[in-house]
Amino acid sequence: DVVMTQSPLSLPVTFGQPASMSCRSSQSLVSSDGNTYLNWFHQRPGQSPRRLIYEVSNRDSGVPDRFSGSGSGTDFTLKISRVEAEDVGVYYCMQGTHWPYTFGQGTKVEIK
Amino acid sequence: QVQLVQSGSELKKPGASVKVSCRASGYTFTNFGINWVRQAPGQGLEWMGWINTNTGKPTYVQGFTGRIVFSLDTSVSTAYLQIPSLKAEDTAVFYCARGGYLDSWGQGTLITVSS
């Protein structure tokens, strides 16, 4: 199975400041169709996950543009340009290129 | 709008069976598969597999094969997750999510297994 490794596991942030987290895969996530199926999800405490980004860098409808995804191959990054209170929670990356789909262990974003 | 509504929390004894439902609305049910994801208490997300809502064919992740059953009732746009013989370690929140991109999620169903 493809192992997804996220870092850091805990990310203390300050409101209004940028934040960045990493996701690395044990194999390239470039599919045979040329697409890279790397998604990012956000889970607030007590809520279900919500998809933020699909295929590395495409923001879902309603996701603020302070969120951006980038990367290629095995290295991916999620950035928040200016952290807001609603951004706390756990962020998961997930690959959908190789069977079975696998998630990273999550990066917990909390306020300093 | 797309909605996935799951059945409510349940408390079960070891050895009992549970069936979680996931009712879809706001789109054509058979156009997207349904995934199931487990989240043990305080832990991360674990993909369990998916069911093709067109053919009814389930696909299970290796660690869950033989322990769970996915099924459908397309007449009511509903997918089901059944765990026939619960163990204490099955205590978790179970989520359904739509399609290969998991673009919409249910609210989650907490299954607690305790004697």
HADDOCK unambig.tbl for C-alpha pairs under 7 A between the chains (distance, minus, plus):
assign (segid A and resid 48 and name CA) (segid B and resid 105 and name CA) 6.83 0.50 0.50
assign (segid A and resid 48 and name CA) (segid B and resid 107 and name CA) 5.49 0.50 0.50
assign (segid A and resid 48 and name CA) (segid B and resid 108 and name CA) 6.37 0.50 0.50
assign (segid A and resid 49 and name CA) (segid B and resid 105 and name CA) 6.90 0.50 0.50
assign (segid A and resid 51 and name CA) (segid B and resid 103 and name CA) 5.85 0.50 0.50
assign (segid A and resid 100 and name CA) (segid B and resid 61 and name CA) 6.40 0.50 0.50
assign (segid A and resid 101 and name CA) (segid B and resid 47 and name CA) 6.41 0.50 0.50
assign (segid A and resid 102 and name CA) (segid B and resid 47 and name CA) 6.53 0.50 0.50
assign (segid A and resid 103 and name CA) (segid B and resid 45 and name CA) 6.41 0.50 0.50
assign (segid A and resid 103 and name CA) (segid B and resid 46 and name CA) 6.67 0.50 0.50
assign (segid A and resid 105 and name CA) (segid B and resid 44 and name CA) 5.68 0.50 0.50
assign (segid A and resid 106 and name CA) (segid B and resid 44 and name CA) 6.64 0.50 0.50
